[in-house]
């Protein structure tokens, strides 16, 4: 392992997720203070839409015409300018327009940074997890800085912080190793890029059940990030961003423990625990809503490692083991499109409708309404868990398993 190269790539990952973490857990509360609470579902739909479009951008442009490090530089610079400008236009439509520009530039970088890292490392299974975990650390650091150093959870400061970090990363990307487009001159179609052609080749019922379940599971993600910060603030928790980083701390633990659990539980039980954890999380939030039981809220945050690692990371491993090498990348791309794209988009939109249903307004104003809100999603995740458990029947080799993060 080249230590200097690893540190350079780790810094890239650290700052990239520092940017995302700066606004993912603070934007809802800031928008609430600016009387924009009704636009929260729309604001948190831009990212999923960008994830749906990102594979086409990466496949059609970045993979064929320009060096990856130059594309990353341009995207981060544009994303940074948009985010720094956002607070100036708070309360106006231009605020959401700039957020859309930021997300449309930022989310394609999630695939591009991984692609660049893979291009320059020798042992993917051993080196990439080390590099990728710095992204999680970056998310944790930004939450701790915002809450415990700056005490700025509901202010415009996180956007300035994320915007400046994005500008820094944009310039830093020009110093990264040259990474030429891997598919220069090749022709392709939208069906190849989306993964639909590859899925047709596999013709695996368990894989289809998994992909449908993954889309449903990510409705939970699309609900959690827009409204958990608002819920925590209403529950009297002052340092929301810092408190929510406990979830990322548990993510590191469970990510490292995946090989151990994979060998002992098998793929079905790990995936089932991952989706059922959302039922438990939302149930805890619903139970704590009226009585304000802090330990229930904290435990609901701490099981984030189960919610994410046991389902999505284990799902990546499952896809990797069940698909031929020639189409593996396409199916992995389809998984991202369905989860971070379609699933989170549905979650953001449905959660907005549920807010209207339980409160008859754009915001939730009482503990009883929060209990109803989280109770509805807890029941939905229970149904999704049962759907997966009853219909998914498959096994994979449990030897030499490493997190494909």
N, C-alpha and C positions, 0 to 999 in steps of 0.2 A: 504494500500500500504506500503510495506517494503522499506523505503527510502534508506537504505544502499544498499540493493540488486538492487534497481532501478539505483542508481548511478554507481554501478559496471557494470551493463549491458549497461548503457548509455555511459560510457567510452569506452567500447568495440565498440559500434556503432560509436562513435566520431572518434576514431583512424582508424577504418575500412574505413570510407569514406574520412578521411583525406588522406589516402594512394591513393585512386582512384583519388581524386581531384588534387593531386600533379602532376600527369602526363596527365590527360585527356585533360586539356586545354593548356598544354605547349609542349607536345610531337611533335606536327606538326611543330611548329616554330623551335624547336631544330633540328629536322630532316632536315628542310630546310637549316639551317645554316651549317649542315654537308653534304650538297649535297646529301641528301637522300629523297628529296621531292617526287620522283617518287614512293617510297615505302610506302607512307602514307596510301593508301587504304589497302595494305597488313597488315600494322601495326595495323590498326583499325579493321581488320577482325579477329584478334586473339581472342579478347574479346567475340564477338558474337559466334565464334566457341566454345569457352570455355563454354558459356551459353547453347549451344546445347548439349554439352557433360556432363555438370554439373549434370543434373537430373539423368543420368545413374550412375555417380560416387556416388552421394549422395544416390541414391536408392540401388545400388548394394554393396557399401562399408560402407559408414558412417552410414547408417541406420541399418546395420546388424552385424558389427564386432567390431567397436571401439567406445569408448566414444566420444561424439561430441567435447568436449573441447580439447581432445588430437589430434583429426583430424585437428581442427582449428589451434592448435599450430604448427603442422608439416607444414601445408599449408602456414601459414604466414611466418614461418622461411624460407622456400624454396623460397617463393615469394620475401622476403626481400633480400636474398643473390643474386638472379638473378637481381633485380633492381639496387642494389649497384654496381654490376659488369658491367652493361650496358654501362655507359659512356666510360669505358676503351676501348671498342670495337666499338665505334662510327665510322660509315662509312664502316663497314665490315658486312658480313652476320651473324656473331656471335651476333651482336647487336640485330637483329631481332629474332634470336634463343632464346636469353635470355629474350626478351620481350614476346615471346610465352610461355616460361616456367613460367614467372611471371603471365601472364593472366590465364594460365591453372591452376595455384595454387590459384590465388586470386578469380576468379569469382565463384567457388563452395562455397566460404565462404559467399556469399550473402544470400544463402538459409540456410546455417548452423547456422549463427548467429541469424537469425530470429527463427529458430527451437529451438535453445538453450534458447533464451529469452522466447518464448512461454511456454517452459517446466517449467520455474521457476517463472512465474507470475500467479496471481490468476484471474485477470479481464483483458482479452485480449483487449477489446474495449477501456477501460480507460487507462490502463498502457502502452500498446505497442506503441501507437502514441507518448507518452511522451518520451519513450526510442528511438524510431526511428527518431524523429526530431533532436536528437543530431547527427545523421549521416549527415543530411543536414547541420547542424552547423559546423561539421568537414570539410565538403567540402568548405564551405564559408571561414573558418579560414585559410585553406591551401592556397587558392587563394589570400587572403589578405596578408598573410605572404610572399608569393613568390613575389607578385607585389609591395606591399607598404613597406615592411620591408627589403627584400633582393634585390629587383629590379633585379630578376633573371629569367624573363619569358622565355628567349631563351637560357638559359645556361643549364649545366648538374646538377645544384644545386637541382631542383625539384626532380630529380631521386634519388639523395642521400637522400634528405629529406623523400621521400616516402619509400625508402628502409629501412632507419633507423627506421621509424615509424612501418613498417611491422615487423622488427625484435623485436622491443619492444612489439608489440601486440602478437607476437608468444610466447614470454616468459610469458606475462600477461595471456594468455589463460590457462596456466597450473594452475593458481590460481582461475579460474572460477569454479562455482559449478559443481560437478560431474553430467554428463548427459549421462546415459547409452544408447546404441543403442536401438531405440524404436521398431525395428522390428527384433530383434535377433531370428534367427532360422526360419524365414518365407521365403517362396519361392515366387518369382514373375517373371514377364516377361518384356521385353522391351516395349511391347505394354501397359502394365499397367503403367509403369514409365513415358512413353511419354504422357499418357493421351488419347491415341487413343481409348482404350477400353471404357473409361468413356464417351468420346464424342459419341461413337456409342450407348451407353445406353440412352443418353439424347435425341438425334434426334430432335433438336430444330433448325429450320431455322434461327430465329433471332440470336441465339448464334453463329451459323456458320458464318453468315454475320458479326457479331461483330468480331470474331476471324480473318477473312480475312481482315477486315478493320484495325484491330489492327496491323497486319503484315505490311500492306501498310503504316500506319501512322508511324511506326518505321523506315521506309526508311528515314524519315526526321531526326530522331535521328542519324542514321548512316551516314548522310551527314553533320549534324551540328557540331558534335564534331571534326571530322577530319579537316574541312575546315573553320569553323567560326574563329578559332584563327588566321589562316593565313590571312584571309580576314581582320580581325580587325587590324593586324599588318600592312598590306598593306595600310589600311585606315589612318594610322598615329597614332593609339592608342598604346601607349607605355606599359601600364600596362594591358596586355590582360587578364591574369588569374584573377586579381582583378576585372576588368570590367565585366567579365563573371559571377562572383559570384552574381551579381545583379539578375540574373535569379534564383539562388537558394534562394535568399532572398524573391523573389515574390512567390516561391514555398511554403514557410512556410505559407505565408498569405493565398494563395488559398487552401492549404491543410486544414487549420483550418476552411475555409469558405465553404467547400464541403457540410456539412449537410444543411446549409442555402440554398445554390443554388439547392441542390438535391430536397428539398421539393418544391421549387418554379418553377424550370425549368423542372424537370423530367429527366429520364435517357437519352432519345434520344437527347434532346437539349444540355445536358451537353457533351455527347460524340461528337455530331456534332461540338459544339464550340471548343472542344479540338482538333479535327483533322483540322478544318478550321483555327485554330490559326497558324498552320504551313504554310498554304497558305499566311496568312498575314505576318508572320515573314519573309519568303523568299522573298515576294514581297517588303517589306521594305528594306531588304538588297540589292535587285536589284535596287530599286529606289535610294538608297543612294550611290551606287557604283561609279557613274560618278561624282556627285556633292559633295560627301563626307559629306552629311548632318548627323551630329552627333546624333541629336535627333531621327532620323529614326533608326539608328543602335541601340541606347540605348533602344528604345521602342521594337525593335525586340528581344532584350535580355530579357527585363523585362516581356514579356508575356510567359516566360518559364513556369510559374506556370499554365497557361492555357494549354499549350502544353502537360505538363506532368500530372498534377493533374486531369484536367477535362477529360482526356482520359484514362490514365493508372489506376490511383487510382479509378476513378469512374467505370472503367471497372472491377476492382477487386471486387468492391461492387456489380456490376451487376451479375458477375459470382457467387458470394457468395449467392445472393438471388435467382438465377435461377437454381441452381443445388442441388441435394440431398446431405445431409451431408456425405454419404458414399463415394461419388466420387468427392466431392468439392475440396479436395487437389490435385487430379489428374488433374482436369480442370485448377486450378490455375497454376499448374506446366506447363501445355500445353501453357497457356497464356504467361508465362515467356519465354518458348522455342521459341514461334512464334515471340515475340516482341524483347526482348533483344538478342535473338539468330538469327533467320532467318531474321527478318526485318532489324535489324542493320547491319547484314552481307551484305544483298542486298544493303543497303544504302551506305556502305563503298565501295563496288565493283562498283556499278553504278556511284557513284560520281567520281571515278577514270576514268571511261570511258568518262564521261561528260567533265572532265578536258581536256582529250586528244582531244575531239571533238571541244571544243571552243578555245583551245590554240595551238593545234597541237604539244604539248610537255607535259612534266610531271608536269609543274607548270603553274599557271595563272600569266600573266605578265602585264596586263593592266586593267584599270577600266571597259572598254567596255567588256572585257572577263568575269570579275566578274559579270557584269550585266546579261550577257547571261547565266552564270552558275546558278545564283540564280533564274533567270527568268524561266529557264527550270524546276527547282524543285518546284517553286511556282505554275506553271501551272499543274504539276503532282499532287500536293497536292489538288488543286482545283478539279481535276477529282476524286481523291480518296474521297474527302468530298461529292461530288455529288453522288458517288456510295453508300456511307453509308446512306445518307439522303433518297435516293429513295428506298433502299431495306430493311432498318432496320425498323421493325414495332413491337415494344414490349413495355410493361410497367412493372414496378416493384413497390413494396410497398415502399413509401417514408418515412415511419415512423421509428424512432429510427435508423437512418442511421449514421454510424460513419466511418471515413476513414479507410479502410483496408490496411494500409501501411506496 
